[in-house]
Amino acid sequence: MALTLCVVLAATGCASLAPLDGTPPVVAVPAAWSAAGTSGPQGAVATPQGFNLAQWWQRLNDPLLTTLLEQALKANTSVRTAQAALQQARAQVDVQSAGLLPSVGASASAQRSRANNSTGNTFQAGFDASWEPDVFGRVRSGVSASEADARAAEASLADVQVSLAAEVAVNYIELRGLQERLAIARSNLASQQETLQLTQWRLQAGLTTSLVTEQALAAAEQTAAQIPSLEASLAQSRYSLAVLTGQVPGALDATLAASAPVPQPTAELALAIPAETLRQRPDVRAAEQRIAAALARVSQADAARYPSFSLGGSLGLRALTLGALSGGSAVTSALLGSVSIPLLDGGAARAQVRVQSAALEQARVAYESTVLTALQDVENALVALRGDREKLERLTAAADAARNAALLAQQRYSSGLIDFQAVLETQRTLLSTQESVATTTAAVAADHVRLYKALGGGWQPAP
C-alpha cells in the first residue's frame, strides 16, 4: 500500500506529518516557515501563477543554463547509475511475482542399457508442473516488499536528479560570478595603471616622491596578482560543468567563454505549508517506501513460521521405442500434494521476525530524521537568502559610494589637492566593495537554487 503524507492543521498553528496507515512516526512541523519573511499571513508567500518546481531553473531565464541542466539530467553518470538501479528493482518485482504462479517445465530423455547380453532402450518425454499456494501470504509479502523497494529506487533516482540539478546550477552561477569578478579586477587594474602613469609623470616633474610611485606600483601589482587565480578558478568551473553534463573536461570551454550576468529569479518563490512542500522531497518519499518494504518483510518473516503447501504433477510418455511414444499405453501421469510444517528450528523463525521488526524501527527513525533534515534545509536556505539579500542591498550602496569617492580622489590628486594615500585607500575600498557585490550577487542566486533543492524541485517521474 502506498504511503502518503497528510497535513493536519491544529489550533496551535502546527501541522502533523503522518501516512494514512500510521506506520511512519508522526513528525510535528510548523504551519509556516519561521524564516519565510513577512510577505503574506504568518510569513508565507503567495504562490505565483504557473510555477513549476520540477523545472525551477526556467525561472532563472538563462537558456544556456537550461540546456546544460537538461543535458546533465540525461548524460550524467550518477543519473545513469540510478536509472540502472531502478531497472534492477523493477526486475526484482517480476522475479518475486513469478512465485505466485505455477511453474511448468518440459523434459525429454533417451536411455540405452545392457544387462546379461541384452540391450534395451527407453524413451521419455513430458511436462512437469508445480505450484505453492500462498495461503499465509509469504510470497505476496515478498512481492509487496519488492514493489516498495522499486518505488524507493524511483525516489532515489529523483533525489539524484534534484542534487544534480542544484549542483549544475550552483557551478554555473559560480562561473558567472567569477567572470564578473575577473572583469572587476581588470577594470580596477586599468584604473590603477592610469594612476601609476600619473604618479610617474609627477615624479619626473618633481611634484612627488619615489615612495608614491612605488605605492602605486605595489597596488597595481596586487590587483594584477588576482587575475591568474580567477582565471584558474574559471577553468575549473568549466571543467566541473563539462563532467557534470557527461563530457570530458574542456568540452564546454568555447560554449562558456563569453561572459554573461549571474542569473537571478524574476519573482519571489512561493511557499506552502511544510507538509505540502515536503511531498516534493524525493528523499522523504524514499524513506516512506523503505518503511513499507520493511513492514512487508516483517509479514513475510512471520508467514514463514506457518505451514507451506505445494502441489506438483507430471504428464508424459514412456516407451521402449520412439514409435511407441504415440500409443495410448505410453502415457504416464502423477499428482503430488505435500505440506511442510516447521517444528524445531532453534527459534530461528521467531528471531527472523525480530530481525525484520528491528529493521522496520530503523526505517521509521530514518524517516523521522529525513523529515527533520528537510525542514532544516528549507529554513537554512530561507535564512541565507534573506541575509544575503539584505547584505547585497547594503553592499550595492557601498559600491556606489566607493566609486564616487575613488573618482573624486583621483581628480583631487591630479589637481594636487590631496596626497596619494587617499587615492590608494579609495581604490582599495572600491575594489573590495565591487568584489563583495559580485560575490554576494552570486550567493543570492545560489541561495535560490538551494531553496529549490530543499523543497525537492528538479526531478521528473521515471519512465
C-alpha positions in Angstrom: 0.0 0.0 0.0 1.4 3.3 -1.0 2.2 5.6 2.0 1.3 9.2 1.7 1.8 12.4 3.7 -1.2 14.2 5.2 -1.4 17.5 6.8 -3.4 18.2 10.0 -3.6 21.8 10.9 -4.1 22.1 14.7 -5.4 25.1 16.7 -1.9 25.6 18.0 -0.8 26.6 14.4 1.2 23.4 13.8 0.8 20.5 11.4 1.4 16.8 11.8 3.0 14.7 9.1 1.8 11.1 9.0 0.8 8.5 6.5 -2.6 7.0 6.2 -1.8 3.7 7.9 0.2 5.4 10.7 3.4 3.3 10.0 5.9 6.2 9.9 6.3 8.3 13.0 4.2 11.5 13.3 6.6 14.4 12.9 5.3 17.8 14.1 6.2 20.6 11.7 5.3 24.3 11.8 2.3 25.5 9.8 4.5 28.3 8.2 8.2 28.7 7.7 9.7 30.6 10.5 12.3 32.2 8.2 9.9 33.0 5.3 9.9 36.7 5.9 6.9 38.9 6.3 5.2 38.7 2.9 1.6 37.4 3.5 0.0 35.8 6.5 2.2 34.0 9.0 5.2 34.6 6.9 4.0 32.7 3.9 4.4 34.0 0.3 1.7 33.9 -2.3 2.1 31.3 -4.9 2.9 32.7 -8.4 0.8 31.5 -11.3 2.3 28.8 -13.4 5.2 28.0 -11.0 6.8 24.7 -11.9 9.0 23.4 -9.1 10.1 20.4 -11.2 11.8 22.8 -13.7 12.7 25.7 -11.4 15.7 26.6 -13.5 13.4 28.2 -16.1 12.7 30.9 -13.5 16.3 32.0 -13.9 15.7 33.0 -17.5 19.1 31.7 -18.8 18.7 29.5 -21.9 22.3 28.2 -21.7 21.8 27.0 -18.1 18.6 25.3 -19.1 20.5 23.5 -21.9 23.3 22.4 -19.5 20.8 21.1 -17.0 18.8 19.1 -19.5 22.0 17.6 -20.8 23.2 16.7 -17.3 19.9 15.0 -16.4 20.3 12.8 -19.4 24.0 12.1 -19.6 25.4 12.4 -16.0 26.9 9.1 -14.8 25.2 9.3 -11.4 21.8 9.6 -13.1 22.5 6.6 -15.3 23.6 4.5 -12.4 20.4 5.4 -10.5 18.4 4.5 -13.6 20.1 1.1 -13.8 19.3 0.6 -10.1 15.7 1.4 -10.8 15.5 -1.1 -13.6 17.1 -3.7 -11.4 14.5 -3.1 -8.6 11.6 -3.3 -11.1 13.0 -6.6 -12.5 13.2 -7.9 -8.9 9.4 -7.3 -8.6 8.9 -9.5 -11.6 11.0 -12.2 -10.0 9.0 -12.1 -6.8 5.7 -12.0 -8.6 6.6 -15.1 -10.5 6.4 -17.1 -7.2 2.6 -16.6 -7.2 2.2 -18.5 -10.5 2.6 -22.2 -11.2 5.9 -23.3 -12.8 5.9 -25.6 -15.8 8.8 -27.4 -17.4 9.3 -29.8 -20.3 11.8 -32.7 -20.4 12.9 -35.4 -22.8 15.4 -38.2 -22.4 16.7 -41.3 -24.1 18.4 -44.2 -22.4 20.3 -47.3 -23.7 21.2 -50.0 -21.2 22.7 -53.5 -21.4 22.3 -56.4 -19.0 23.1 -60.2 -19.5 24.0 -59.7 -23.2 20.6 -58.0 -23.8 20.2 -54.4 -24.8 17.2 -52.2 -24.2 16.2 -48.6 -25.0 13.9 -46.3 -23.0 12.4 -43.0 -24.3 10.6 -40.4 -22.2 9.0 -37.0 -22.9 6.7 -35.0 -20.7 5.7 -31.9 -18.7 6.2 -31.2 -15.0 4.2 -28.6 -13.1 4.4 -27.3 -9.5 2.6 -24.7 -7.6 2.8 -23.4 -4.0 -0.4 -21.8 -2.8 0.4 -18.7 -0.9 -2.0 -19.5 2.0 -0.4 -17.3 4.6 0.8 -14.5 2.3 4.6 -15.1 2.5 5.1 -14.7 -1.3 2.6 -11.8 -1.5 4.5 -10.0 1.3 7.7 -10.6 -0.7 6.1 -9.0 -3.7 4.9 -6.0 -1.7 8.4 -5.6 -0.3 9.9 -5.6 -3.8 7.3 -3.2 -5.1 8.2 -0.8 -2.2 11.9 -1.2 -3.0 11.2 -0.3 -6.6 9.3 2.8 -5.5 12.2 3.7 -3.2 14.6 3.3 -6.1 12.5 5.6 -8.2 12.5 8.2 -5.5 16.3 7.7 -5.1 16.7 8.4 -8.8 14.6 11.6 -8.3 16.9 12.5 -5.4 19.9 12.2 -7.6 18.3 14.4 -10.2 17.5 17.0 -7.5 21.1 17.1 -6.3 22.5 17.1 -9.8 20.3 20.0 -11.0 21.3 22.1 -8.0 25.0 21.2 -8.4 25.0 22.2 -12.1 23.2 25.5 -11.3 25.5 26.4 -8.4 28.6 25.7 -10.6 27.1 27.7 -13.4 26.3 30.6 -11.0 29.8 30.4 -9.6 31.3 30.6 -13.1 29.3 33.7 -14.0 30.3 35.2 -10.6 34.0 34.5 -11.3 33.6 36.1 -14.8 32.2 39.3 -13.1 35.0 39.3 -10.5 37.6 38.9 -13.3 36.0 41.9 -15.2 36.1 44.0 -12.0 39.8 43.1 -11.3 40.7 44.0 -14.9 38.8 47.3 -14.7 40.4 48.2 -11.4 43.8 47.2 -12.8 43.4 49.5 -15.7 42.4 52.4 -13.4 45.4 51.7 -11.1 47.7 51.6 -14.1 46.5 55.0 -15.1 47.1 56.3 -11.6 50.6 54.7 -11.7 51.3 56.5 -15.0 50.1 59.8 -13.4 52.5 59.3 -10.4 55.4 58.6 -12.8 54.7 61.8 -14.7 54.5 63.8 -11.4 57.8 62.2 -10.3 59.5 63.3 -13.5 58.2 66.7 -12.9 59.5 66.8 -9.4 56.0 67.1 -7.9 56.1 63.8 -5.9 58.5 61.3 -4.5 59.6 57.8 -5.4 57.6 56.5 -2.4 54.3 57.5 -4.1 55.3 55.8 -7.3 56.3 52.6 -5.6 53.0 52.6 -3.6 51.0 52.9 -6.9 53.1 50.1 -8.5 52.5 47.9 -5.5 48.7 48.4 -5.6 48.6 47.7 -9.3 50.7 44.5 -9.0 48.5 43.3 -6.1 45.4 43.6 -8.3 47.2 42.0 -11.2 48.1 39.0 -9.0 44.4 38.2 -8.5 43.8 37.7 -12.2 45.6 34.4 -12.7 43.8 32.9 -9.7 40.4 34.0 -11.0 41.3 32.6 -14.5 42.3 29.2 -12.9 39.0 29.1 -10.9 37.1 29.9 -14.1 38.8 27.0 -15.9 38.0 24.6 -13.1 34.3 25.7 -13.1 34.1 25.0 -16.8 35.7 21.5 -16.3 33.2 20.7 -13.5 30.3 21.7 -15.6 31.6 19.5 -18.5 31.9 16.5 -16.3 28.5 17.1 -14.7 27.0 17.1 -18.2 28.7 13.8 -19.1 31.5 15.3 -21.1 35.3 15.4 -20.9 36.9 18.5 -19.2 37.3 21.3 -21.7 34.3 20.3 -23.8 32.5 23.4 -22.7 35.3 25.9 -23.0 34.1 27.5 -26.2 30.4 27.5 -25.0 31.2 29.2 -21.7 33.9 31.5 -23.0 31.7 34.6 -23.3 30.8 36.4 -20.1 27.2 36.8 -19.0 25.4 38.1 -16.0 24.7 35.9 -12.9 21.2 34.6 -13.5 18.6 35.8 -11.0 15.0 34.7 -10.4 12.4 37.3 -11.6 9.9 36.7 -8.8 9.6 35.5 -5.2 9.4 31.8 -4.6 6.1 30.7 -3.2 6.0 28.6 -0.1 3.1 26.4 1.0 2.9 24.8 4.5 5.8 22.5 5.1 3.9 19.2 4.6 2.9 20.3 1.2 6.4 21.2 0.2 7.9 18.0 1.7 5.8 15.9 -0.7 8.2 17.2 -3.3 11.2 15.8 -1.5 12.3 12.5 -3.1 14.3 11.5 0.0 11.1 11.8 2.1 9.3 9.6 -0.5 12.1 7.1 -0.5 12.1 6.9 3.3 8.3 6.2 3.3 8.7 3.4 0.8 11.5 1.9 2.8 9.1 1.7 5.8 6.6 0.0 3.5 9.3 -2.5 2.4 10.4 -3.2 5.9 6.8 -3.7 7.0 6.2 -6.2 4.2 9.3 -8.1 5.2 8.1 -8.4 8.8 4.9 -10.0 7.4 7.0 -12.2 5.2 9.1 -13.4 8.1 6.0 -14.0 10.2 4.4 -16.1 7.4 7.5 -18.3 7.2 6.6 -19.7 10.7 3.4 -21.3 9.3 3.0 -24.4 7.2 3.6 -24.3 3.5 1.8 -26.3 0.9 2.8 -27.4 -2.6 1.1 -29.2 -5.5 3.0 -31.0 -8.2 2.2 -33.1 -11.2 3.6 -34.6 -14.3 2.3 -35.8 -17.6 4.4 -37.7 -20.0 5.1 -40.5 -22.4 7.4 -43.5 -21.9 8.1 -46.3 -24.3 10.9 -48.7 -25.4 10.9 -47.3 -29.0 10.3 -43.9 -30.5 7.3 -45.1 -32.5 5.6 -46.5 -29.4 5.5 -43.0 -27.8 2.5 -42.2 -29.9 0.5 -45.0 -28.4 -2.0 -44.5 -25.6 -0.3 -47.1 -23.4 2.8 -44.9 -23.2 1.1 -42.1 -21.3 2.1 -41.7 -17.6 0.9 -39.2 -15.1 1.4 -38.4 -11.5 -0.1 -35.9 -9.0 1.5 -35.0 -5.7 0.4 -32.8 -2.8 2.6 -32.0 0.2 2.7 -29.9 3.3 5.7 -28.7 5.2 5.4 -27.7 8.9 8.3 -26.1 10.7 8.6 -27.9 14.1 12.0 -27.3 15.6 14.4 -24.7 14.2 16.1 -23.4 17.4 14.0 -20.3 17.4 15.4 -19.1 14.0 12.0 -18.2 12.6 11.0 -16.1 15.6 14.4 -14.5 15.6 14.0 -13.6 11.9 10.7 -11.8 12.8 12.6 -9.8 15.4 15.3 -9.0 12.9 12.8 -7.6 10.4 11.0 -5.7 13.2 14.2 -4.0 14.2 14.8 -3.1 10.5 11.3 -1.6 10.5 12.1 0.5 13.5 15.3 1.7 11.8 13.3 2.7 8.8 10.9 4.7 10.9 13.7 6.5 12.7 15.4 7.2 9.3 12.0 8.6 8.1 11.8 10.9 11.1 15.4 12.1 10.6 14.7 12.7 6.9 11.7 14.9 7.6 13.6 16.9 10.2 16.5 17.4 7.9 14.2 18.5 5.1 12.7 21.2 7.5 16.2 22.3 8.4 17.3 22.5 4.8 14.4 24.8 3.9 14.8 27.0 7.0 18.5 27.3 6.4 18.0 28.3 2.8 15.4 30.9 3.7 17.7 32.4 6.3 20.6 32.5 4.0 18.5 34.1 1.2 17.1 36.8 3.4 20.5 37.6 4.9 22.3 37.7 1.5 19.6 39.9 0.0 20.0 42.5 2.8 23.7 42.2 2.5 23.6 42.8 -1.2 21.4 45.9 -0.8 23.9 47.4 1.6 26.9 46.5 -0.5 25.4 47.9 -3.6 25.0 51.3 -1.9 28.6 51.0 -0.5 29.9 50.3 -4.0 28.2 53.3 -5.5 29.7 55.5 -2.7 33.1 53.9 -3.2 33.0 54.5 -6.9 32.2 58.2 -6.4 34.9 58.5 -3.7 37.6 56.9 -6.0 36.6 59.3 -8.8 36.8 62.4 -6.6 40.1 61.3 -5.1 41.6 60.8 -8.5 40.5 64.2 -9.6 41.7 65.9 -6.5 45.1 64.1 -6.6 45.5 65.2 -10.2 44.9 68.8 -9.1 47.5 68.4 -6.3 44.8 69.0 -3.5 45.3 65.7 -1.6 48.1 63.2 -1.1 48.4 59.8 -2.8 47.5 57.9 0.3 43.8 58.9 0.0 43.8 57.7 -3.6 45.1 54.3 -2.6 42.6 53.9 0.1 39.6 54.8 -2.1 40.9 52.4 -4.8 41.3 49.5 -2.3 37.8 50.2 -1.0 36.3 50.3 -4.5 37.9 47.0 -5.5 36.8 45.4 -2.2 33.2 46.5 -2.4 32.8 45.6 -6.1 34.2 42.2 -5.4 31.8 41.8 -2.5 28.8 42.9 -4.6 29.7 40.3 -7.3 30.2 37.5 -4.7 27.0 38.3 -2.9 25.0 38.6 -6.2 26.2 35.0 -7.0 25.4 34.0 -3.4 21.8 35.2 -3.7 21.3 33.2 -6.9 22.9 30.2 -5.3 20.6 30.6 -2.2 17.6 30.4 -4.6 19.0 27.2 -6.0 19.5 25.7 -2.6 15.9 26.6 -1.6 14.6 24.9 -4.7 16.6 21.9 -3.8 15.4 21.9 -0.2 11.8 22.0 -1.5 12.5 18.9 -3.6 12.4 20.6 -7.0 14.3 19.4 -10.1 13.1 15.9 -10.9 10.7 14.3 -13.3 8.8 10.9 -12.9 10.9 8.0 -14.0 9.7 6.2 -17.2 
